């Protein structure tokens, strides 16, 4: 009887393949099956495109669709079905990798699979990755926090009152997933004197990366899902 395989949650970073860690590369080379997560609206997987070069020639690619949800408790059926498929493969003795953009434990679909899989007792190894906002800060030359700055990371998909409350307390701010409520985010930053310091980056590290420095002028633009704003309060 085959022993149980190991499940690897592999953070592949924000987009630039050179930001993969050595540990991630080694794990990608050791797995027999790669889970490539995608949404209902997308037919491809950005995480897979980053990982592809480091996979064994005979690795099996399995695409799993995941819904875009705010509350895991509201919609668990598809997550449970995907977890069951992974568990069957692991119990067949194969090592399975789950590729995720950025870091697996940071606003990631992997977290839901990890929570469902953990009680089964299968071996799990989680490999951290570079989050997009750190890559953005390095690329645009913008320190995220220094001295006694309070860095606040906000999912812009959260309730607008919660977003505003967080902005009121922040010195330096990362706003993630701004694609959905972009006009409201621009208004909130403008009201707090934080719009002039704002820089928006979409698809950081990918071929079609887009950097916007005049964020207010693009208030009506339709943004890609992988869009992040970095800003800070102007104390001058």
Secondary structure, DSSP 8 states (H G I E B T S, - for coil): ------EEEEE-BSS-GGG--HHHHHHHHH-SEEEEEE-TT-SS-HHHHHHGGGS-TT-EEEEEE----S-GGG--HHHHHHHHHHHHHHHTT--EEEEESB-TTSS-THHHHHHHHHTTT--EEEE----HHHHHHHHHT--S--TT--EEEEETTS-HHHHHHHHHH-SEEEEE-TTSSHHHHHHHHHHTT-STT-EEEESTTSTT-EEES-GGGGTT----SSEEEEEE----
